[in-house]
Amino acid sequence: MPDALPVTKPESVTTSNDLIAGKPVNMVWDVSQPTITIYSPTTKNTGAAVIVFPGGGFHGLAIDLEGTEICEWLASQGITGILLKYRVPNSGPNWNEDCQCHVKFSQG
């Protein structure tokens, strides 16, 4: 990607202690290699497809809560779910747990 910030950490996955809808959330951090995962319909295929971009605040992705769960539901409705795990190497403004502060990044 043009003007990409250097990746300083390896990609990792953590599970939060905070429950949402009674479940922990798996987060993928420091994504530098994007992937696409296709969830094919499990019922009659409607011919429709949806690309899902999980949120995460510029440095992580809520990969299950806002990704795999949505794609699995879409597939159960006859819709192809396309999960995009996109680059998020601390590339924008975000909350930093280390300093307990908001961090802004700027290019150049």
N, CA, C and O atoms as a MOPAC input file, in Angstrom:
PM7 MOZYME 1SCF
protein

 N      0.85000 1    -1.15300 1     0.00000 1
 C      0.00000 1     0.00000 1     0.00000 1
 C      0.90000 1     1.22100 1     0.00000 1
 O      1.94600 1     1.19600 1     0.64900 1
 N      0.54600 1     2.27200 1    -0.68800 1
 C      1.39200 1     3.46000 1    -0.76500 1
 C      1.61600 1     4.09400 1     0.60300 1
 O      0.69800 1     4.15800 1     1.42000 1
 N      2.82900 1     4.55900 1     0.84800 1
 C      3.18300 1     5.25200 1     2.08900 1
 C      2.84900 1     4.45900 1     3.34300 1
 O      2.50400 1     5.04100 1     4.37200 1
 N      2.94800 1     3.14000 1     3.26600 1
 C      2.62400 1     2.30500 1     4.42600 1
 C      3.62400 1     2.53900 1     5.54900 1
 O      4.81500 1     2.73200 1     5.30800 1
 N      3.12300 1     2.52000 1     6.77500 1
 C      3.99700 1     2.57600 1     7.93500 1
 C      4.66800 1     1.22200 1     8.10000 1
 O      4.04700 1     0.19700 1     7.81900 1
 N      5.92000 1     1.18700 1     8.54800 1
 C      6.57100 1    -0.11600 1     8.73800 1
 C      5.87500 1    -0.92300 1     9.82700 1
 O      5.42000 1    -0.37000 1    10.82800 1
 N      5.79600 1    -2.22700 1     9.62300 1
 C      5.19900 1    -3.12400 1    10.60700 1
 C      6.27400 1    -3.45200 1    11.63600 1
 O      7.33300 1    -3.97700 1    11.29200 1
 N      5.99700 1    -3.14200 1    12.89700 1
 C      6.99100 1    -3.35600 1    13.94000 1
 C      6.69500 1    -4.56100 1    14.81600 1
 O      7.55400 1    -4.98700 1    15.58800 1
 N      5.49200 1    -5.11700 1    14.70900 1
 C      5.10100 1    -6.25400 1    15.54400 1
 C      4.52500 1    -7.35600 1    14.66400 1
 O      3.99700 1    -7.07100 1    13.58800 1
 N      4.61600 1    -8.60500 1    15.10100 1
 C      3.95300 1    -9.67800 1    14.36200 1
 C      2.44500 1    -9.65700 1    14.64700 1
 O      2.00400 1    -9.18200 1    15.69400 1
 N      1.68600 1   -10.16800 1    13.71600 1
 C      0.23900 1   -10.28400 1    13.90700 1
 C     -0.03400 1   -11.21500 1    15.08200 1
 O      0.65900 1   -12.21600 1    15.26300 1
 N     -1.04800 1   -10.88200 1    15.88200 1
 C     -1.40600 1   -11.72000 1    17.02200 1
 C     -2.91500 1   -11.70600 1    17.22800 1
 O     -3.62000 1   -10.84900 1    16.69500 1
 N     -3.39600 1   -12.66500 1    18.00600 1
 C     -4.82000 1   -12.76500 1    18.33300 1
 C     -4.95600 1   -12.79200 1    19.84200 1
 O     -4.24100 1   -13.52400 1    20.52700 1
 N     -5.88500 1   -11.98300 1    20.36300 1
 C     -6.18500 1   -12.01200 1    21.79300 1
 C     -7.68700 1   -12.15400 1    21.98700 1
 O     -8.47800 1   -11.83300 1    21.10100 1
 N     -8.05800 1   -12.63500 1    23.15000 1
 C     -9.47200 1   -12.74400 1    23.51900 1
 C     -9.71900 1   -11.77800 1    24.66000 1
 O     -9.00900 1   -11.79200 1    25.66500 1
 N    -10.73300 1   -10.93600 1    24.49800 1
 C    -11.01400 1    -9.91300 1    25.50700 1
 C    -11.67000 1   -10.51600 1    26.73600 1
 O    -12.31500 1   -11.56100 1    26.66200 1
 N    -11.49700 1    -9.84700 1    27.86600 1
 C    -12.18000 1   -10.23200 1    29.09500 1
 C    -13.57800 1    -9.64000 1    29.15200 1
 O    -14.43200 1   -10.11500 1    29.90000 1
 N    -13.81100 1    -8.59200 1    28.35100 1
 C    -15.13300 1    -7.95900 1    28.29300 1
 C    -16.04800 1    -8.79400 1    27.41100 1
 O    -15.70600 1    -9.11600 1    26.27300 1
 N    -17.21100 1    -9.13900 1    27.94200 1
 C    -18.15500 1    -9.93900 1    27.18300 1
 C    -19.12000 1    -9.02900 1    26.43100 1
 O    -19.58600 1    -8.02100 1    26.96200 1
 N    -19.41000 1    -9.40100 1    25.19200 1
 C    -20.42100 1    -8.71500 1    24.39700 1
 C    -21.42600 1    -9.77500 1    23.99300 1
 O    -21.06600 1   -10.78600 1    23.39100 1
 N    -22.68900 1    -9.54300 1    24.32600 1
 C    -23.75800 1   -10.52400 1    24.10700 1
 C    -23.39000 1   -11.86100 1    24.74600 1
 O    -23.71200 1   -12.92500 1    24.21800 1
 N    -22.70700 1   -11.78700 1    25.89600 1
 C    -22.36600 1   -12.98100 1    26.64500 1
 C    -21.16300 1   -13.74800 1    26.13900 1
 O    -20.86600 1   -14.83200 1    26.64100 1
 N    -20.46000 1   -13.20300 1    25.14700 1
 C    -19.31200 1   -13.90700 1    24.57500 1
 C    -18.07400 1   -13.02200 1    24.60000 1
 O    -18.17900 1   -11.80200 1    24.47300 1
 N    -16.89500 1   -13.63500 1    24.76400 1
 C    -15.64900 1   -12.86300 1    24.62400 1
 C    -15.42700 1   -12.53200 1    23.15000 1
 O    -15.97200 1   -13.20300 1    22.27300 1
 N    -14.63600 1   -11.50800 1    22.87900 1
 C    -14.35800 1   -11.09000 1    21.50900 1
 C    -12.90300 1   -11.38600 1    21.17000 1
 O    -11.99400 1   -11.00800 1    21.90800 1
 N    -12.69300 1   -12.06400 1    20.05000 1
 C    -11.34100 1   -12.31200 1    19.55700 1
 C    -10.91400 1   -11.13500 1    18.68800 1
 O    -11.62200 1   -10.74100 1    17.76000 1
 N     -9.74400 1   -10.58000 1    19.00300 1
 C     -9.20100 1    -9.46100 1    18.24300 1
 C     -7.92600 1    -9.90200 1    17.53700 1
 O     -7.09500 1   -10.59500 1    18.12400 1
 N     -7.77000 1    -9.50400 1    16.28200 1
 C     -6.53500 1    -9.71800 1    15.53600 1
 C     -5.82300 1    -8.37500 1    15.51100 1
 O     -6.40800 1    -7.36800 1    15.11400 1
 N     -4.56300 1    -8.35500 1    15.93300 1
 C     -3.78500 1    -7.11800 1    16.06500 1
 C     -2.66200 1    -7.06400 1    15.03800 1
 O     -2.13100 1    -8.09400 1    14.62400 1
 N     -2.30900 1    -5.84900 1    14.63400 1
 C     -1.14300 1    -5.59900 1    13.77900 1
 C     -1.18200 1    -6.40200 1    12.48500 1
 O     -0.18900 1    -7.01200 1    12.09000 1
 N     -2.33300 1    -6.39600 1    11.83500 1
 C     -2.48600 1    -7.12700 1    10.57900 1
 C     -1.64400 1    -6.44900 1     9.49900 1
 O     -1.80600 1    -5.25800 1     9.23700 1
 N     -0.76200 1    -7.19500 1     8.88600 1
 C      0.03200 1    -6.64700 1     7.79600 1
 C     -0.17400 1    -7.41900 1     6.49300 1
 O      0.12800 1    -6.89900 1     5.41900 1
 N     -0.68300 1    -8.64800 1     6.57100 1
 C     -0.97500 1    -9.44900 1     5.39000 1
 C     -2.48600 1    -9.64100 1     5.28000 1
 O     -3.06400 1   -10.42500 1     6.03300 1
 N     -3.13700 1    -8.93000 1     4.34600 1
 C     -4.58200 1    -9.07400 1     4.21600 1
 C     -4.97400 1   -10.45600 1     3.68400 1
 O     -4.21400 1   -11.09500 1     2.95700 1
 N     -6.17100 1   -10.89800 1     4.06000 1
 C     -6.71600 1   -12.15900 1     3.54900 1
 C     -8.18600 1   -11.97000 1     3.21700 1
 O     -8.84100 1   -11.05800 1     3.72100 1
 N     -8.68600 1   -12.84000 1     2.37100 1
 C    -10.11300 1   -12.89600 1     2.04700 1
 C    -10.56200 1   -14.32500 1     2.32700 1
 O     -9.93300 1   -15.28100 1     1.87300 1
 N    -11.66100 1   -14.46700 1     3.08000 1
 C    -12.23400 1   -15.77800 1     3.37200 1
 C    -13.66800 1   -15.78100 1     2.87400 1
 O    -14.44300 1   -14.87900 1     3.19200 1
 N    -14.02100 1   -16.79400 1     2.09400 1
 C    -15.35700 1   -16.90300 1     1.50800 1
 C    -16.19900 1   -17.86600 1     2.35300 1
 O    -15.76700 1   -18.97600 1     2.66200 1
 N    -17.39200 1   -17.42600 1     2.71500 1
 C    -18.36800 1   -18.24400 1     3.43200 1
 C    -19.50700 1   -18.52700 1     2.45800 1
 O    -20.35600 1   -17.67100 1     2.21200 1
 N    -19.51300 1   -19.73000 1     1.91300 1
 C    -20.52200 1   -20.10300 1     0.91800 1
 C    -21.86000 1   -20.37500 1     1.58800 1
 O    -21.90100 1   -20.83100 1     2.73100 1
 N    -22.95100 1   -20.09800 1     0.88800 1
 C    -24.28200 1   -20.33100 1     1.46600 1
 C    -24.48100 1   -21.77500 1     1.90100 1
 O    -24.04400 1   -22.71700 1     1.24000 1
 N    -25.15400 1   -21.91300 1     3.03400 1
 C    -25.46100 1   -23.25200 1     3.55700 1
 C    -26.89800 1   -23.64500 1     3.21600 1
 O    -27.30900 1   -24.78300 1     3.44600 1
 N    -27.64700 1   -22.70800 1     2.67400 1
 C    -29.00200 1   -22.98000 1     2.18500 1
 C    -29.01600 1   -22.58600 1     0.70700 1
 O    -27.96000 1   -22.36200 1     0.11400 1
 N    -30.19100 1   -22.50200 1     0.12100 1
 C    -30.27800 1   -22.14500 1    -1.30000 1
 C    -29.56500 1   -20.82300 1    -1.56500 1
 O    -29.85100 1   -19.81300 1    -0.92100 1
 N    -28.63300 1   -20.83800 1    -2.52000 1
 C    -27.83700 1   -19.65700 1    -2.86600 1
 C    -28.71200 1   -18.61800 1    -3.56000 1
 O    -29.32100 1   -18.89600 1    -4.59300 1
 N    -28.76900 1   -17.42300 1    -2.98600 1
 C    -29.57100 1   -16.34300 1    -3.56800 1
 C    -28.83700 1   -15.62500 1    -4.69400 1
 O    -29.44900 1   -14.86800 1    -5.44800 1
 N    -27.54400 1   -15.85200 1    -4.81400 1
 C    -26.75200 1   -15.15000 1    -5.81500 1
 C    -26.20500 1   -13.82600 1    -5.31300 1
 O    -25.45900 1   -13.15500 1    -6.02500 1
 N    -26.56800 1   -13.44300 1    -4.09500 1
 C    -26.08300 1   -12.19300 1    -3.50800 1
 C    -24.80400 1   -12.45900 1    -2.71500 1
 O    -24.55100 1   -13.57900 1    -2.27000 1
 N    -24.00700 1   -11.40800 1    -2.54800 1
 C    -22.78900 1   -11.49800 1    -1.75100 1
 C    -22.59800 1   -10.19600 1    -0.98700 1
 O    -23.00900 1    -9.13100 1    -1.44800 1
 N    -21.97000 1   -10.28700 1     0.18900 1
 C    -21.68000 1    -9.12300 1     1.02000 1
 C    -20.22200 1    -9.20300 1     1.45700 1
 O    -19.76800 1   -10.24200 1     1.93800 1
 N    -19.48400 1    -8.09400 1     1.28800 1
 C    -18.11600 1    -8.02500 1     1.79500 1
 C    -18.19000 1    -7.44200 1     3.19900 1
 O    -18.80000 1    -6.39400 1     3.40900 1
 N    -17.56600 1    -8.12600 1     4.16400 1
 C    -17.60800 1    -7.72300 1     5.57100 1
 C    -16.22400 1    -7.22900 1     5.98800 1
 O    -15.23300 1    -7.94800 1     5.86100 1
 N    -16.16800 1    -6.00000 1     6.48500 1
 C    -14.94400 1    -5.38700 1     6.99800 1
 C    -15.09100 1    -5.23800 1     8.51100 1
 O    -15.73100 1    -4.28500 1     8.95500 1
 N    -14.52900 1    -6.13300 1     9.32000 1
 C    -14.67900 1    -5.99800 1    10.77100 1
 C    -14.01400 1    -4.72300 1    11.28200 1
 O    -12.97600 1    -4.30800 1    10.76600 1
 N    -14.60800 1    -4.10800 1    12.28800 1
 C    -14.04300 1    -2.89500 1    12.87200 1
 C    -12.95500 1    -3.21500 1    13.87700 1
 O    -12.72400 1    -4.37600 1    14.21700 1
 N    -12.27700 1    -2.15100 1    14.35600 1
 C    -11.24300 1    -2.39800 1    15.33900 1
 C    -10.40500 1    -1.20500 1    15.72500 1
 O     -9.52200 1    -1.34200 1    16.57200 1
 N    -10.63200 1    -0.06100 1    15.15700 1
 C     -9.95800 1     1.14200 1    15.61900 1
 C     -8.52400 1     1.31500 1    15.16900 1
 O     -7.69000 1     1.72900 1    15.97400 1
 N     -8.19500 1     1.01700 1    13.92200 1
 C     -6.90100 1     1.29400 1    13.30300 1
 C     -5.75100 1     0.39500 1    13.74000 1
 O     -4.65700 1     0.51700 1    13.18900 1
 N     -5.94500 1    -0.49700 1    14.69600 1
 C     -4.82600 1    -1.36500 1    15.05800 1
 C     -5.24100 1    -2.77900 1    15.38700 1
 O     -4.39700 1    -3.59300 1    15.76200 1
 N     -6.49600 1    -3.09100 1    15.26100 1
 C     -6.96800 1    -4.44900 1    15.49700 1
 C     -8.29500 1    -4.66300 1    14.81800 1
 O     -8.94800 1    -3.70100 1    14.41100 1
 N     -8.70800 1    -5.91500 1    14.68700 1
 C     -9.99300 1    -6.25300 1    14.08400 1
 C    -10.77700 1    -7.17200 1    15.01100 1
 O    -10.24600 1    -8.16900 1    15.49900 1
 N    -12.03600 1    -6.83700 1    15.25100 1
 C    -12.93300 1    -7.71200 1    16.01400 1
 C    -13.38300 1    -8.81400 1    15.05100 1
 O    -14.50100 1    -8.79800 1    14.53500 1
 N    -12.48300 1    -9.76300 1    14.82900 1
 C    -12.61000 1   -10.70300 1    13.72300 1
 C    -13.81000 1   -11.63800 1    13.84200 1
 O    -14.37000 1   -12.03400 1    12.82000 1
 N    -14.22000 1   -12.00100 1    15.04900 1
 C    -15.37700 1   -12.89400 1    15.16300 1
 C    -16.68000 1   -12.10400 1    15.31700 1
 O    -17.61700 1   -12.31300 1    14.54600 1
 N    -16.75200 1   -11.21900 1    16.28100 1
 C    -17.98200 1   -10.46600 1    16.55200 1
 C    -18.44400 1    -9.66400 1    15.33500 1
 O    -19.63700 1    -9.62200 1    15.03300 1
 N    -17.51500 1    -9.03700 1    14.64700 1
 C    -17.86800 1    -8.18600 1    13.51100 1
 C    -17.41500 1    -8.79000 1    12.18600 1
 O    -17.38000 1    -8.09700 1    11.17000 1
 N    -17.06800 1   -10.08100 1    12.19000 1
 C    -16.56400 1   -10.72200 1    10.97900 1
 C    -17.14400 1   -12.09800 1    10.74900 1
 O    -18.11200 1   -12.25400 1    10.00500 1
 N    -16.54900 1   -13.10800 1    11.39300 1
 C    -16.95700 1   -14.49000 1    11.12300 1
 C    -18.41900 1   -14.74300 1    11.47900 1
 O    -19.11900 1   -15.45300 1    10.75700 1
 N    -18.88700 1   -14.16300 1    12.59100 1
 C    -20.28800 1   -14.38600 1    12.97900 1
 C    -21.25100 1   -13.81900 1    11.93600 1
 O    -22.27700 1   -14.42900 1    11.63500 1
 N    -20.92200 1   -12.66900 1    11.39400 1
 C    -21.77300 1   -12.04900 1    10.37000 1
 C    -21.76000 1   -12.89800 1     9.10000 1
 O    -22.80800 1   -13.15400 1     8.50800 1
 N    -20.55700 1   -13.33600 1     8.68300 1
 C    -20.44600 1   -14.15500 1     7.47000 1
 C    -21.17800 1   -15.48200 1     7.62100 1
 O    -21.81200 1   -15.94800 1     6.67400 1
 N    -21.09700 1   -16.09200 1     8.78900 1
 C    -21.81100 1   -17.35100 1     9.01900 1
 C    -23.32000 1   -17.13200 1     8.95100 1
 O    -24.03800 1   -17.96200 1     8.39100 1
 N    -23.81200 1   -16.02500 1     9.51300 1
 C    -25.24600 1   -15.73000 1     9.43900 1
 C    -25.66600 1   -15.49000 1     7.99800 1
 O    -26.69300 1   -16.00300 1     7.55300 1
 N    -24.87000 1   -14.70500 1     7.26300 1
 C    -25.19100 1   -14.45600 1     5.85200 1
 C    -25.29200 1   -15.77700 1     5.09200 1
 O    -26.23700 1   -15.98400 1     4.33100 1
 N    -24.33000 1   -16.66700 1     5.29300 1
 C    -24.33200 1   -17.96000 1     4.60500 1
 C    -25.58000 1   -18.76200 1     4.94800 1
 O    -26.11900 1   -19.46900 1     4.09600 1
 N    -26.04400 1   -18.65600 1     6.19500 1
 C    -27.25600 1   -19.37600 1     6.60100 1
 C    -28.51000 1   -18.81100 1     5.93300 1
 O    -29.55300 1   -19.46500 1     5.90400 1
 N    -28.40200 1   -17.59500 1     5.39900 1
 C    -29.52300 1   -16.94900 1     4.71500 1
 C    -29.43000 1   -17.07800 1     3.19200 1
 O    -30.23800 1   -16.50100 1     2.46300 1
 N    -28.43400 1   -17.84200 1     2.71700 1
 C    -28.27200 1   -18.04000 1     1.28300 1
 C    -27.43800 1   -16.96300 1     0.60600 1
 O    -27.45100 1   -16.84000 1    -0.61800 1
 N    -26.71400 1   -16.18600 1     1.39900 1
 C    -25.90700 1   -15.07900 1     0.88200 1
 C    -24.42800 1   -15.41700 1     1.10200 1
 O    -24.04400 1   -15.84800 1     2.18900 1
 N    -23.60800 1   -15.22000 1     0.07700 1
 C    -22.17100 1   -15.45000 1     0.23100 1
 C    -21.58400 1   -14.34400 1     1.09500 1
 O    -21.75000 1   -13.16200 1     0.79200 1
 N    -20.89900 1   -14.72200 1     2.16900 1
 C    -20.20600 1   -13.75900 1     3.02200 1
 C    -18.73500 1   -13.73600 1     2.64800 1
 O    -18.10700 1   -14.78800 1     2.52600 1
 N    -18.18800 1   -12.55700 1     2.46600 1
 C    -16.78000 1   -12.41200 1     2.10300 1
 C    -16.11500 1   -11.61000 1     3.21100 1
 O    -16.35500 1   -10.41100 1     3.35200 1
 N    -15.27700 1   -12.28100 1     3.99500 1
 C    -14.61900 1   -11.64600 1     5.13800 1
 C    -13.25900 1   -11.11700 1     4.71000 1
 O    -12.39900 1   -11.87700 1     4.26800 1
 N    -13.07200 1    -9.81500 1     4.84400 1
 C    -11.79900 1    -9.19200 1     4.51300 1
 C    -11.03500 1    -8.88300 1     5.79000 1
 O    -11.47000 1    -8.07100 1     6.60600 1
 N     -9.89900 1    -9.53300 1     5.95500 1
 C     -8.98400 1    -9.19200 1     7.05000 1
 C     -7.99100 1    -8.21800 1     6.43000 1
 O     -7.12000 1    -8.61500 1     5.65600 1
 N     -8.12700 1    -6.95500 1     6.77200 1
 C     -7.36700 1    -5.89900 1     6.10800 1
 C     -6.25400 1    -5.36500 1     7.00100 1
 O     -6.24900 1    -5.58900 1     8.21200 1
 N     -5.30600 1    -4.65100 1     6.38200 1
 C     -4.13600 1    -4.14000 1     7.09700 1
 C     -4.54500 1    -3.11000 1     8.15000 1
 O     -5.30600 1    -2.18500 1     7.86500 1
 N     -4.03800 1    -3.28000 1     9.35200 1
 C     -4.24600 1    -2.31000 1    10.43100 1
 C     -3.01200 1    -2.26500 1    11.34000 1
 O     -3.10900 1    -2.58600 1    12.52400 1
 N     -1.86400 1    -1.87300 1    10.80300 1
 C     -0.63700 1    -1.87200 1    11.62200 1
 C     -0.46500 1    -0.57200 1    12.40600 1
 O      0.48400 1     0.17600 1    12.17100 1
 N     -1.39600 1    -0.30000 1    13.35000 1
 C     -1.34100 1     0.95100 1    14.12400 1
 C     -1.18800 1     2.15200 1    13.20700 1
 O     -0.29100 1     2.97500 1    13.38800 1
 N     -2.07200 1     2.24500 1    12.22100 1
 C     -1.90300 1     3.23500 1    11.16300 1
 C     -2.76500 1     4.48200 1    11.30600 1
 O     -2.73400 1     5.34300 1    10.42700 1
 N     -3.51600 1     4.60300 1    12.36400 1
 C     -4.37500 1     5.76800 1    12.50400 1
 C     -4.62800 1     6.08300 1    13.95700 1
 O     -4.08600 1     5.42000 1    14.84100 1
 N     -5.44900 1     7.09400 1    14.21800 1
 C     -5.72000 1     7.46500 1    15.60500 1
 C     -6.39100 1     6.31500 1    16.35500 1
 O     -7.30600 1     5.67700 1    15.83400 1
 N     -5.93200 1     6.05500 1    17.58000 1
 C     -6.49300 1     4.94800 1    18.34300 1
 C     -6.22100 1     5.13400 1    19.82600 1
 O     -5.42100 1     5.97800 1    20.22900 1
 N     -6.90000 1     4.33300 1    20.62400 1
 C     -6.67700 1     4.30600 1    22.07500 1
 C     -5.50600 1     3.37200 1    22.34100 1
 O     -5.50900 1     2.23000 1    21.88100 1
 N     -4.50200 1     3.84400 1    23.08000 1
 C     -3.31800 1     3.04700 1    23.39300 1
 C     -3.38900 1     2.60000 1    24.84400 1
 O     -3.39100 1     3.42200 1    25.76100 1
 N     -3.44600 1     1.28800 1    25.04300 1
 C     -3.54200 1     0.73600 1    26.39800 1
 C     -2.28400 1     1.01500 1    27.21800 1
 O     -2.37000 1     1.22900 1    28.42700 1
 N     -1.10900 1     1.01500 1    26.56700 1
 C      0.15200 1     1.21300 1    27.29100 1
 C      0.19700 1     2.56700 1    27.99800 1
 O      0.57400 1     2.64600 1    29.16800 1
 N     -0.18600 1     3.63300 1    27.29000 1
 C     -0.12100 1     4.97500 1    27.89500 1
 C     -1.47200 1     5.44400 1    28.41200 1
 O     -1.57400 1     6.51200 1    29.01600 1
 N     -2.53200 1     4.63100 1    28.17100 1
 C     -3.91200 1     5.01900 1    28.55100 1
 C     -4.24000 1     6.39100 1    27.97600 1
 O     -4.72300 1     7.28000 1    28.67800 1
 N     -3.96100 1     6.54300 1    26.66200 1
 C     -4.17100 1     7.82300 1    26.00100 1
 C     -4.55700 1     7.60900 1    24.54800 1
 O     -4.37700 1     6.52000 1    24.00300 1
 N     -5.09300 1     8.65900 1    23.92000 1
 C     -5.36100 1     8.63500 1    22.49300 1
 C     -4.07700 1     8.97600 1    21.74700 1
 O     -3.36100 1     9.90600 1    22.11600 1
 N     -3.79500 1     8.21800 1    20.70000 1
 C     -2.57400 1     8.41000 1    19.90200 1
 C     -2.97300 1     8.79600 1    18.49800 1
 O     -3.88300 1     8.19700 1    17.92400 1
 N     -2.30900 1     9.78600 1    17.93500 1
 C     -2.51500 1    10.16400 1    16.54300 1
 C     -1.25300 1     9.84900 1    15.77600 1
 O     -0.15000 1    10.12600 1    16.24600 1
 N     -1.40800 1     9.27000 1    14.59400 1
 C     -0.27800 1     8.98400 1    13.73400 1
 C     -0.37700 1     9.89600 1    12.52700 1
 O     -1.47400 1    10.16500 1    12.03600 1
 N      0.74800 1    10.36800 1    12.05000 1
 C      0.73400 1    11.15900 1    10.83400 1
 C      1.82400 1    10.64300 1     9.91100 1
 O      2.86400 1    10.16300 1    10.36500 1
 N      1.58400 1    10.74200 1     8.65100 1
 C      2.53200 1    10.30900 1     7.63200 1
 C      3.43400 1    11.48700 1     7.26300 1
 O      2.95800 1    12.60000 1     7.04100 1
 N      4.75000 1    11.22500 1     7.19900 1
 C      5.71300 1    12.13700 1     6.64100 1
 C      5.80700 1    13.44700 1     7.25500 1
 O      6.61100 1    14.27400 1     6.82400 1

